[in-house]
């Protein structure tokens, strides 16, 4: 239900973008990660959810497009809000089901990282998404400013 101003003007209603990502975990406990072509940062594969697709299908599509790896979605492991950009990210734990790792127009490198390598290479706001996928008490709900987590109430 819309709870905006009394004139019915929705121009002051905050707009958010929804993205999806795959926390892809191999049998040996490594995470699939990409080095982004636009900023050189290591992140999990993901992107904007398209209007006509389910979140799970979007996560599978994004992982395939950015890494060449086919995945099967296991479960939602986290919801993350970038407060600086108004992006809500849905992260799904996935298992690889085929394909071969390769970079794309959006990624200069694709690698399978250990949890320690994830912590070393990724900003806190992105590393936590992969580490949360290991926690059986999911999903987690967190906010961040693009780099650092913001305290919860």
C-alpha positions as CSV (number, residue, x, y, z in Angstrom):
1,X,0.0,0.0,0.0
2,X,1.3,3.4,-1.0
3,X,1.8,5.8,2.0
4,X,3.0,8.9,0.1
5,X,1.9,12.5,0.4
6,X,-1.7,13.6,0.5
7,X,-1.8,14.8,-3.1
8,X,-1.1,11.4,-4.5
9,X,2.2,12.6,-6.1
10,X,4.6,9.7,-6.2
11,X,7.6,11.8,-7.3
12,X,8.9,11.8,-3.7
13,X,8.6,8.0,-3.4
14,X,12.1,6.4,-3.3
15,X,12.9,4.2,-6.3
16,X,15.0,1.1,-6.0
17,X,16.6,-1.1,-8.5
18,X,16.6,-4.9,-7.9
19,X,19.6,-7.0,-8.7
20,X,20.3,-10.7,-8.3
21,X,23.5,-12.6,-7.8
22,X,24.7,-16.1,-7.4
23,X,26.9,-17.3,-4.5
24,X,28.2,-20.3,-6.4
25,X,30.0,-22.8,-4.2
26,X,32.0,-25.7,-5.6
27,X,32.2,-29.1,-4.1
28,X,35.6,-28.1,-2.5
29,X,34.1,-25.0,-0.8
30,X,35.4,-22.4,-3.2
31,X,33.3,-19.4,-4.4
32,X,32.9,-18.3,-8.1
33,X,34.0,-14.7,-8.4
34,X,34.6,-12.2,-11.1
35,X,36.9,-9.2,-11.5
36,X,34.6,-6.5,-12.9
37,X,35.6,-4.9,-16.2
38,X,34.3,-1.5,-15.3
39,X,36.0,-1.0,-11.9
40,X,38.5,-3.9,-11.5
41,X,36.9,-5.0,-8.2
42,X,36.2,-8.6,-7.3
43,X,32.6,-9.5,-6.7
44,X,30.2,-12.3,-7.1
45,X,28.5,-12.6,-10.5
46,X,25.2,-10.7,-10.7
47,X,23.2,-7.9,-12.2
48,X,19.8,-6.2,-12.7
49,X,16.8,-8.5,-12.6
50,X,14.7,-8.2,-15.8
51,X,11.0,-7.5,-15.6
52,X,9.9,-10.8,-17.2
53,X,12.0,-13.2,-15.1
54,X,11.9,-14.7,-11.7
55,X,14.7,-13.8,-9.2
56,X,16.1,-17.4,-9.5
57,X,16.1,-17.4,-13.3
58,X,17.8,-13.9,-13.2
59,X,20.5,-15.2,-10.9
60,X,21.2,-18.2,-13.3
61,X,21.2,-15.9,-16.3
62,X,23.6,-13.4,-14.7
63,X,26.1,-16.1,-13.5
64,X,26.1,-17.7,-17.0
65,X,26.5,-14.4,-18.8
66,X,29.4,-13.2,-16.6
67,X,31.3,-16.5,-16.1
68,X,30.2,-19.2,-18.6
69,X,29.1,-21.4,-15.7
70,X,25.6,-22.9,-15.6
71,X,24.2,-23.1,-12.1
72,X,21.3,-24.6,-10.1
73,X,19.8,-22.3,-7.4
74,X,19.6,-23.8,-3.9
75,X,18.1,-21.0,-1.8
76,X,18.0,-17.3,-1.0
77,X,20.8,-16.5,1.4
78,X,20.6,-12.7,1.7
79,X,18.9,-9.4,0.9
80,X,21.3,-6.5,0.7
81,X,20.5,-2.8,0.3
82,X,23.1,-0.4,-1.1
83,X,21.9,2.8,0.7
84,X,24.0,5.0,-1.5
85,X,22.6,3.8,-4.8
86,X,19.2,2.5,-3.9
87,X,19.9,-1.1,-5.1
88,X,18.3,-4.1,-3.4
89,X,20.3,-7.3,-4.2
90,X,18.9,-10.8,-3.7
91,X,21.7,-13.4,-3.4
92,X,21.1,-17.1,-4.0
93,X,23.3,-20.0,-3.0
94,X,24.0,-22.0,-6.2
95,X,25.9,-25.0,-7.2
96,X,27.7,-25.3,-10.6
97,X,26.0,-27.7,-13.1
98,X,28.1,-27.3,-16.2
99,X,29.8,-24.9,-18.6
100,X,33.4,-23.6,-18.4
101,X,34.8,-20.5,-16.7
102,X,35.5,-17.7,-19.1
103,X,35.6,-13.9,-18.8
104,X,33.0,-11.8,-20.5
105,X,32.4,-8.2,-21.6
106,X,31.5,-7.5,-17.9
107,X,34.4,-9.5,-16.3
108,X,38.1,-9.5,-17.0
109,X,38.8,-12.5,-14.9
110,X,36.8,-15.5,-13.4
111,X,38.2,-17.4,-10.4
112,X,37.3,-19.9,-7.7
113,X,38.3,-18.3,-4.4
114,X,38.6,-19.7,-0.9
115,X,36.8,-17.9,1.9
116,X,40.1,-16.3,3.0
117,X,40.7,-15.1,-0.6
118,X,37.2,-13.6,-0.7
119,X,37.9,-11.6,2.5
120,X,41.2,-10.4,1.1
121,X,40.1,-9.4,-2.4
122,X,36.5,-8.1,-1.9
123,X,35.2,-5.1,0.0
124,X,33.3,-6.0,3.1
125,X,29.9,-5.3,1.5
126,X,30.5,-7.9,-1.2
127,X,32.5,-10.5,0.8
128,X,29.7,-10.8,3.3
129,X,27.3,-11.9,0.6
130,X,29.5,-15.0,-0.2
131,X,30.2,-15.7,3.5
132,X,26.5,-15.5,4.4
133,X,25.8,-18.2,1.8
134,X,27.8,-20.7,4.0
135,X,25.5,-19.9,7.0
136,X,22.6,-22.3,7.4
137,X,20.6,-19.6,9.3
138,X,19.6,-17.7,6.1
139,X,18.5,-15.4,4.7
140,X,20.4,-12.5,6.1
141,X,19.2,-8.9,5.7
142,X,21.9,-6.2,5.6
143,X,22.6,-2.7,4.4
144,X,25.8,-1.1,3.2
145,X,27.1,2.1,1.6
146,X,28.7,0.3,-1.4
147,X,31.9,-0.7,0.5
148,X,31.1,-1.1,4.3
149,X,28.2,-2.6,6.1
150,X,26.0,-0.3,8.1
151,X,25.1,-1.1,11.6
152,X,21.8,-2.8,12.2
153,X,19.4,-1.6,14.9
